[in-house]
């Protein structure tokens, strides 16, 4: 009888251990984020110009390899990066960055004639915006930073109007990833405004 009881007890203990192990292996659900455009931010942007008759092409937009991943990357020091385990982009930055930039330029220049690279030749692009992103990340409790080299071309890419390197910084002071992404979206908004102002100046 004692042997039988000990066997039952051993089975119960093993079952409990397996149950606890199963609970421990359950990971927290992942959180997914997207960059927001000016129009999605809930504010009405002040257009920098009315270029409704001008066709603008955005791209190519080159993103650093270290950002080409689903996990959100933050910076803990100039030479150290952290990759979030459960905080991720809902779409790749290679897709979302040019998409949001296009939406922002459309709103800021009051035009629907903004296309993302590659576009059809029939569109007749007058100004092409090419972007090489150098840095696009945030420091937890610090700043969101966007550094980009960009240029504006015309005449089918044969004329250079603008070539520049720009840096934009927005303070976050938080460890909340939603706030970090919001700050990154703001840096992209600021970048979009600089490009829109350059296109307005060229067109005049």
Secondary structure as the mmCIF struct_conf table of DSSP 4:
data_model
#
loop_
_struct_conf.conf_type_id
_struct_conf.id
_struct_conf.beg_label_comp_id
_struct_conf.beg_label_asym_id
_struct_conf.beg_label_seq_id
_struct_conf.end_label_comp_id
_struct_conf.end_label_asym_id
_struct_conf.end_label_seq_id
HELX_RH_AL_P HELX_RH_AL_P1 UNK A 2 UNK A 24
TURN_TY1_P TURN_TY1_P1 UNK A 25 UNK A 25
HELX_LH_PP_P HELX_LH_PP_P1 UNK A 26 UNK A 30
STRN STRN1 UNK A 31 UNK A 33
TURN_TY1_P TURN_TY1_P2 UNK A 38 UNK A 38
HELX_RH_3T_P HELX_RH_3T_P1 UNK A 39 UNK A 41
TURN_TY1_P TURN_TY1_P3 UNK A 42 UNK A 42
BEND BEND1 UNK A 43 UNK A 43
BEND BEND2 UNK A 48 UNK A 48
TURN_TY1_P TURN_TY1_P4 UNK A 52 UNK A 53
STRN STRN2 UNK A 56 UNK A 62
HELX_RH_3T_P HELX_RH_3T_P2 UNK A 65 UNK A 67
BEND BEND3 UNK A 69 UNK A 70
STRN STRN3 UNK A 71 UNK A 77
TURN_TY1_P TURN_TY1_P5 UNK A 78 UNK A 79
STRN STRN4 UNK A 80 UNK A 89
BEND BEND4 UNK A 90 UNK A 91
HELX_RH_AL_P HELX_RH_AL_P2 UNK A 93 UNK A 108
TURN_TY1_P TURN_TY1_P6 UNK A 109 UNK A 110
BEND BEND5 UNK A 112 UNK A 112
STRN STRN5 UNK A 114 UNK A 116
BEND BEND6 UNK A 117 UNK A 118
HELX_RH_3T_P HELX_RH_3T_P3 UNK A 121 UNK A 123
BEND BEND7 UNK A 126 UNK A 126
STRN STRN6 UNK A 127 UNK A 138
TURN_TY1_P TURN_TY1_P7 UNK A 140 UNK A 141
BEND BEND8 UNK A 142 UNK A 142
STRN STRN7 UNK A 143 UNK A 154
TURN_TY1_P TURN_TY1_P8 UNK A 155 UNK A 158
STRN STRN8 UNK A 159 UNK A 171
HELX_RH_AL_P HELX_RH_AL_P3 UNK A 177 UNK A 203
#
